[in-house]
Amino acid sequence: MRSNFLITVLFFTGFLSAQESASPAVTESKFSIGITGSVDYCHRFIYAGDTTGIGSIFNYFRDIEIPDYGFSSGIALSYKINDHFSVEALPRYYMNRYRTKDLIFIDQSGTQIGDGYITYSNKFISVPIGVQYHHSSSRLGFVGGAYMVPEYAMGIWSRGHYNLPPTYDIIDEPTKENLPELRSVMVSGMVNAGIEYRTGKLSFQALPQYKIGLMKQATDVPVNRRLWSAGLEFRVLYSV
């Protein structure tokens, strides 16, 4: 009786092993989709034109403007080429913002009446497209990428933040500036490098990044600019 039971167990075990070997292997998906967002420290490089007397205007902008904080948010699409490289597209909304230093306002008699500052928000629909490198021996690993970034410029919005008496108060709502010289389409470059944590089908990435305009922002202007930002991007990807 015991021998028959052992023969049955061995036969059943062998049958399961054969079935497992005959079953097609489950392959890891090459496609991943997810969300991405960043917090960025932003400003611009400015360039003086050849117009007579432009030096004083150039120096004014250079001396009065300082960096401010912007952000990006969007989706992440990834296709795995092999164990180390993937191709990515990252459609996103991106805002680069800088501001003036604190300003002092005086009236016609030279008396100080208040202070404030102005922020400039450059808004884009941005689509970084590039290659990301992966290296890991366990769940935690290194990632880094390089991207070309076509961008559609939605415009520049300026807003005054003033501390003035009611009699001098300025009503200043965010408005889109009339800038016909602003390029509608621009190209930037972006690089990043950071860490990745994988668990199951999920990937979590934290990526310090740097982005700079490869084209000047406008045409036929006395003072031109290239926007730049340095920040920290977070991604969550799901392998589909």
C-alpha positions as CSV (number, residue, x, y, z in Angstrom):
1,M,0.0,0.0,0.0
2,R,2.8,2.4,1.0
3,S,4.6,1.5,-2.3
4,N,1.6,2.4,-4.4
5,F,1.2,5.7,-2.5
6,L,4.9,6.6,-3.2
7,I,4.6,5.6,-6.9
8,T,1.4,7.9,-7.2
9,V,3.2,10.8,-5.5
10,L,6.3,10.5,-7.7
11,F,4.1,10.2,-10.8
12,F,2.0,13.3,-9.8
13,T,5.2,15.3,-9.0
14,G,6.7,14.4,-12.4
15,F,3.5,15.3,-14.2
16,L,3.5,18.8,-12.6
17,S,7.2,19.3,-13.4
18,A,6.5,18.4,-17.0
19,Q,3.5,20.7,-17.3
20,E,5.6,23.6,-15.8
21,S,8.4,23.0,-18.3
22,A,5.9,22.8,-21.2
23,S,4.1,26.1,-20.2
24,P,5.4,29.2,-22.0
25,A,7.6,31.4,-19.8
26,V,6.1,34.6,-18.5
27,T,8.0,37.5,-20.1
28,E,8.5,40.9,-18.4
29,S,6.6,43.7,-20.2
30,K,8.8,46.2,-22.1
31,F,6.3,49.0,-21.7
32,S,5.8,51.2,-18.6
33,I,3.5,54.1,-17.9
34,G,3.4,56.4,-15.0
35,I,3.3,59.9,-13.5
36,T,6.1,62.5,-13.1
37,G,6.6,65.7,-11.3
38,S,9.4,68.1,-10.3
39,V,10.1,71.1,-8.1
40,D,12.7,73.4,-9.8
41,Y,14.9,76.3,-9.0
42,C,14.6,78.5,-12.1
43,H,16.1,81.6,-13.7
44,R,17.4,82.7,-17.1
45,F,20.7,83.7,-18.8
46,I,20.4,87.1,-20.5
47,Y,22.2,88.3,-23.6
48,A,22.7,91.9,-24.6
49,G,21.9,92.8,-28.2
50,D,23.7,95.3,-30.5
51,T,21.3,98.2,-30.0
52,T,22.9,101.5,-29.1
53,G,22.6,102.1,-25.3
54,I,21.5,98.6,-24.5
55,G,24.2,98.2,-21.9
56,S,22.3,100.1,-19.2
57,I,19.1,98.0,-19.8
58,F,21.2,94.8,-19.8
59,N,22.8,95.7,-16.6
60,Y,19.5,96.7,-15.0
61,F,17.9,93.2,-15.8
62,R,21.1,91.4,-14.7
63,D,21.2,93.3,-11.4
64,I,17.5,93.3,-10.5
65,E,16.4,89.7,-11.3
66,I,16.9,86.6,-9.1
67,P,15.8,82.9,-9.3
68,D,12.5,81.6,-8.1
69,Y,10.7,78.3,-7.9
70,G,8.8,76.5,-10.7
71,F,7.5,73.0,-11.2
72,S,6.5,70.4,-13.8
73,S,3.9,67.7,-13.9
74,G,2.8,65.1,-16.5
75,I,3.0,61.5,-17.5
76,A,5.9,59.1,-18.3
77,L,6.0,56.6,-21.1
78,S,8.9,54.1,-21.2
79,Y,10.0,51.3,-23.6
80,K,12.7,48.9,-22.4
81,I,15.3,48.2,-25.1
82,N,17.4,45.8,-23.0
83,D,18.4,45.3,-19.3
84,H,20.2,48.7,-19.2
85,F,18.5,51.1,-21.6
86,S,15.0,52.4,-22.2
87,V,13.5,55.0,-24.5
88,E,11.2,57.6,-22.9
89,A,8.7,60.3,-23.6
90,L,7.6,62.6,-20.8
91,P,4.7,64.9,-21.9
92,R,4.3,67.6,-19.2
93,Y,3.2,71.0,-18.2
94,Y,6.3,73.0,-17.2
95,M,6.6,76.4,-15.6
96,N,9.9,78.3,-15.2
97,R,9.6,81.3,-12.8
98,Y,12.0,84.0,-11.8
99,R,11.4,87.3,-10.0
100,T,12.8,90.7,-9.3
101,K,14.5,91.6,-6.1
102,D,12.5,93.5,-3.4
103,L,11.7,96.9,-4.8
104,I,11.2,100.2,-3.0
105,F,8.5,102.5,-4.3
106,I,8.7,106.3,-3.9
107,D,6.4,109.1,-4.8
108,Q,7.1,112.2,-6.7
109,S,8.6,113.9,-3.6
110,G,11.0,111.1,-3.1
111,T,9.2,109.7,0.0
112,Q,9.1,105.9,0.3
113,I,5.5,104.7,0.1
114,G,6.0,100.9,0.0
115,D,7.8,97.9,-1.4
116,G,7.1,94.7,-3.4
117,Y,8.4,92.5,-6.2
118,I,7.4,91.1,-9.6
119,T,7.3,87.5,-10.6
120,Y,7.6,86.2,-14.2
121,S,6.1,82.8,-15.1
122,N,7.1,81.2,-18.3
123,K,4.6,78.4,-19.1
124,F,5.2,75.6,-21.6
125,I,3.8,72.3,-22.9
126,S,7.0,70.3,-22.8
127,V,7.8,66.8,-24.2
128,P,11.3,65.5,-23.1
129,I,12.3,62.6,-25.4
130,G,15.4,60.6,-24.6
131,V,17.2,57.6,-23.4
132,Q,17.6,56.4,-19.7
133,Y,20.3,54.1,-18.4
134,H,19.5,51.6,-15.6
135,H,22.0,49.7,-13.4
136,S,21.0,47.6,-10.4
137,S,21.9,44.3,-8.8
138,S,18.8,44.3,-6.6
139,R,15.7,46.3,-6.1
140,L,17.7,49.5,-5.6
141,G,19.7,50.9,-8.5
142,F,21.1,53.9,-10.4
143,V,19.3,55.6,-13.3
144,G,20.4,58.5,-15.5
145,G,19.2,60.0,-18.7
146,A,19.7,62.6,-21.5
147,Y,16.8,64.2,-23.4
148,M,15.9,66.7,-26.2
149,V,13.0,68.8,-25.1
150,P,10.6,70.3,-27.8
151,E,8.4,72.9,-26.1
152,Y,5.4,74.9,-27.0
153,A,5.5,78.4,-25.3
154,M,2.2,79.4,-23.9
155,G,3.5,82.8,-22.9
156,I,5.0,84.8,-20.1
157,W,2.7,85.9,-17.2
158,S,3.9,88.8,-14.9
159,R,2.4,89.6,-11.5
160,G,3.2,92.3,-9.1
161,H,3.3,91.6,-5.3
162,Y,3.0,95.0,-3.8
163,N,2.8,96.4,-0.2
164,L,1.4,99.9,-0.7
165,P,-1.1,102.1,1.1
166,P,-4.7,101.9,-0.3
167,T,-4.4,105.2,-2.0
168,Y,-1.4,103.9,-4.0
169,D,-2.5,100.3,-4.4
170,I,-2.1,98.9,-7.9
171,I,-4.6,96.3,-9.2
172,D,-2.4,93.8,-10.9
173,E,-3.9,90.4,-11.9
174,P,-1.9,87.7,-13.7
175,T,-2.0,88.6,-17.4
176,K,-0.3,87.2,-20.6
177,E,2.1,89.8,-21.9
178,N,1.8,90.9,-25.5
179,L,5.1,89.5,-26.7
180,P,4.9,88.9,-30.5
181,E,8.7,88.3,-30.6
182,L,8.4,85.3,-28.3
183,R,9.1,82.0,-30.1
184,S,6.1,79.7,-30.2
185,V,8.3,76.5,-30.4
186,M,11.6,76.1,-28.7
187,V,14.1,73.3,-27.9
188,S,15.8,72.6,-24.6
189,G,18.2,70.0,-23.3
190,M,17.9,68.0,-20.1
191,V,20.0,65.6,-18.1
192,N,19.2,63.7,-14.9
193,A,20.7,61.1,-12.6
194,G,19.4,59.5,-9.4
195,I,18.1,56.3,-7.8
196,E,15.4,53.8,-8.6
197,Y,13.6,51.4,-6.3
198,R,11.7,48.4,-7.9
199,T,9.1,46.3,-6.3
200,G,6.9,44.0,-8.4
201,K,5.7,45.9,-11.4
202,L,6.3,49.3,-9.8
203,S,9.3,51.5,-10.1
204,F,10.0,54.6,-8.0
205,Q,12.6,57.1,-9.2
206,A,14.1,60.2,-7.6
207,L,16.1,62.2,-10.1
208,P,18.1,65.5,-9.6
209,Q,17.9,67.2,-13.1
210,Y,19.2,70.2,-15.0
211,K,17.4,71.8,-18.0
212,I,18.6,74.6,-20.3
213,G,17.2,76.3,-23.4
214,L,19.2,75.5,-26.5
215,M,17.5,78.4,-28.3
216,K,17.1,82.0,-27.3
217,Q,13.6,82.7,-26.1
218,A,12.7,85.5,-28.5
219,T,13.7,87.1,-31.8
220,D,14.6,90.7,-32.6
221,V,14.7,91.9,-29.0
222,P,17.4,94.1,-27.4
223,V,17.8,91.8,-24.4
224,N,17.4,88.1,-25.1
225,R,17.3,85.1,-22.8
226,R,17.8,81.3,-22.3
227,L,15.8,79.8,-19.5
228,W,17.4,77.2,-17.1
229,S,16.3,75.2,-14.1
230,A,17.8,72.8,-11.6
231,G,15.4,70.6,-9.6
232,L,14.3,67.2,-8.3
233,E,12.0,65.0,-10.3
234,F,10.0,62.1,-8.9
235,R,8.5,59.3,-11.1
236,V,6.3,56.4,-10.4
237,L,6.1,53.8,-13.3
238,Y,4.0,50.7,-13.7
239,S,5.0,47.9,-16.0
240,V,1.9,47.1,-18.2
